[in-house]
Amino acid sequence: MTERSGSTVDIRIARVTPANSALVTALRLAPEQMDFVASNAASLREAKSDRDARPRAIMAGDSVVGFLMYEAPRDDDEARIYRFMIDRAWQGRGYGKAALRQVLHEIGALGHISHVSICYEPGNDAARRLYRAAGFVEEGLDEDGEMIADLVLPAAAGNR
Ligand SMILES: CC(C)(COP(=O)(O)OP(=O)(O)OC[C@H]1O[C@@H](n2cnc3c(N)ncnc32)[C@H](O)[C@@H]1OP(=O)(O)O)[C@@H](O)C(=O)NCCC(=O)NCCS
């Protein structure tokens, strides 16, 4: 649950299905944000040919408000969140933070993942703050100039 302006909204993530995929591809970013992440249509096309891709709609109640995609291959202890967006009309309400919590919970429940990586443009202040607040630690730039950050999952930290 997340609360802003006195109203409480249930944020959850759901599989992308034929019933909600058009709503996912209709989500929009502000023009200055469009270079931060691939279009959702491109991500869903990519997911069709990548068995490791796990695309998820971000739901606020019955509304599709965002999209994320991650992979968590069974032969690896690392998951990678590589798409994450909240529609421009729904930003700034705590939905990104709540969705990140949900996907980390889903990844932790898989049972074989000990840490999660995420990447973003170094100038993407909103993403940096969001991920840092969730415990991601910046590791440096990759060969494409994107910042890589990593989070050790709490259960794994306690067990290893
Ligand atoms: C990054 C993004 C997903 C955040 O979603 P959101 O729902 O607006 O974020 P929230 O309202 O949950 O805010 C969570 C935290 O993010 C940070 N944040 C969000 N918007 C911000 C902004 N415009 N400027 C600075 N920090 C911001 C804040 O630290 C905020 O926590 P706080 O409110 O306690 O200070 C959203 O801005 C987005 O879709 N951006 C474009 C796509 C993108 O950059 N994706 C990430 C790279 S893959």
The ligand as an SDF file (V2000), in Angstrom:
LIG
                    3D

 48 50  0  0  0  0  0  0  0  0999 V2000
   12.1760    6.7980  -11.9510 C   0  0  0  0  0  0  0  0  0  0  0  0
   10.6590    6.6100  -11.8670 C   0  0  0  0  0  0  0  0  0  0  0  0
   10.3070    5.1580  -12.1800 C   0  0  0  0  0  0  0  0  0  0  0  0
   10.1970    6.9530  -10.4490 C   0  0  0  0  0  0  0  0  0  0  0  0
    8.8180    6.6440  -10.3360 O   0  0  0  0  0  0  0  0  0  0  0  0
    7.8440    7.4940   -9.3750 P   0  0  0  0  0  0  0  0  0  0  0  0
    6.6070    6.7110   -9.1650 O   0  0  0  0  0  0  0  0  0  0  0  0
    7.6850    8.8600   -9.9280 O   0  0  0  0  0  0  0  0  0  0  0  0
    8.7050    7.5620   -8.0410 O   0  0  0  0  0  0  0  0  0  0  0  0
    8.1430    7.6870   -6.5550 P   0  0  0  0  0  0  0  0  0  0  0  0
    7.0460    8.6990   -6.5000 O   0  0  0  0  0  0  0  0  0  0  0  0
    7.8640    6.3390   -6.0160 O   0  0  0  0  0  0  0  0  0  0  0  0
    9.4000    8.3050   -5.8230 O   0  0  0  0  0  0  0  0  0  0  0  0
   10.3770    7.4320   -5.2650 C   0  0  0  0  0  0  0  0  0  0  0  0
   11.6690    8.1980   -5.0790 C   0  0  0  0  0  0  0  0  0  0  0  0
   12.2500    8.4760   -6.3540 O   0  0  0  0  0  0  0  0  0  0  0  0
   12.8880    9.7570   -6.3080 C   0  0  0  0  0  0  0  0  0  0  0  0
   12.2500   10.6310   -7.2840 N   0  0  0  0  0  0  0  0  0  0  0  0
   11.0990   10.3890   -7.9640 C   0  0  0  0  0  0  0  0  0  0  0  0
   10.8690   11.3940   -8.8350 N   0  0  0  0  0  0  0  0  0  0  0  0
   11.8880   12.2610   -8.7040 C   0  0  0  0  0  0  0  0  0  0  0  0
   12.2410   13.4740   -9.3560 C   0  0  0  0  0  0  0  0  0  0  0  0
   11.4760   14.0110  -10.3110 N   0  0  0  0  0  0  0  0  0  0  0  0
   13.3920   14.0880   -8.9870 N   0  0  0  0  0  0  0  0  0  0  0  0
   14.1860   13.5610   -8.0310 C   0  0  0  0  0  0  0  0  0  0  0  0
   13.9050   12.3980   -7.3720 N   0  0  0  0  0  0  0  0  0  0  0  0
   12.7690   11.7700   -7.7190 C   0  0  0  0  0  0  0  0  0  0  0  0
   12.7250   10.2870   -4.9020 C   0  0  0  0  0  0  0  0  0  0  0  0
   13.8470    9.9080   -4.1280 O   0  0  0  0  0  0  0  0  0  0  0  0
   11.4970    9.5580   -4.4300 C   0  0  0  0  0  0  0  0  0  0  0  0
   11.4700    9.3460   -3.0470 O   0  0  0  0  0  0  0  0  0  0  0  0
   10.8640   10.4950   -2.0720 P   0  0  0  0  0  0  0  0  0  0  0  0
    9.5600   10.9050   -2.6450 O   0  0  0  0  0  0  0  0  0  0  0  0
   10.7450    9.7830   -0.7560 O   0  0  0  0  0  0  0  0  0  0  0  0
   11.8830   11.5810   -2.0830 O   0  0  0  0  0  0  0  0  0  0  0  0
    9.9070    7.5750  -12.8450 C   0  0  0  0  0  0  0  0  0  0  0  0
   10.3700    8.8850  -12.6110 O   0  0  0  0  0  0  0  0  0  0  0  0
   10.1180    7.2250  -14.2960 C   0  0  0  0  0  0  0  0  0  0  0  0
    9.3810    6.4060  -14.8580 O   0  0  0  0  0  0  0  0  0  0  0  0
   11.1110    7.8480  -14.9510 N   0  0  0  0  0  0  0  0  0  0  0  0
   11.3410    7.6750  -16.3830 C   0  0  0  0  0  0  0  0  0  0  0  0
   11.8840    6.2880  -16.7290 C   0  0  0  0  0  0  0  0  0  0  0  0
   13.1570    6.0120  -15.9700 C   0  0  0  0  0  0  0  0  0  0  0  0
   14.0020    6.8760  -15.7990 O   0  0  0  0  0  0  0  0  0  0  0  0
   13.2910    4.7470  -15.5130 N   0  0  0  0  0  0  0  0  0  0  0  0
   14.4290    4.3450  -14.7190 C   0  0  0  0  0  0  0  0  0  0  0  0
   15.5800    3.9300  -15.5460 C   0  0  0  0  0  0  0  0  0  0  0  0
   15.4380    2.3260  -16.1780 S   0  0  0  0  0  0  0  0  0  0  0  0
  1  2  1  0
  2  3  1  0
  2  4  1  0
  2 36  1  0
  4  5  1  0
  5  6  1  0
  6  7  2  0
  6  8  1  0
  6  9  1  0
  9 10  1  0
 10 11  2  0
 10 12  1  0
 10 13  1  0
 13 14  1  0
 14 15  1  0
 15 16  1  0
 15 30  1  0
 16 17  1  0
 17 18  1  0
 17 28  1  0
 18 19  1  0
 18 27  1  0
 19 20  2  0
 20 21  1  0
 21 22  1  0
 21 27  2  0
 22 23  1  0
 22 24  2  0
 24 25  1  0
 25 26  2  0
 26 27  1  0
 28 29  1  0
 28 30  1  0
 30 31  1  0
 31 32  1  0
 32 33  2  0
 32 34  1  0
 32 35  1  0
 36 37  1  0
 36 38  1  0
 38 39  2  0
 38 40  1  0
 40 41  1  0
 41 42  1  0
 42 43  1  0
 43 44  2  0
 43 45  1  0
 45 46  1  0
 46 47  1  0
 47 48  1  0
M  END
$$$$
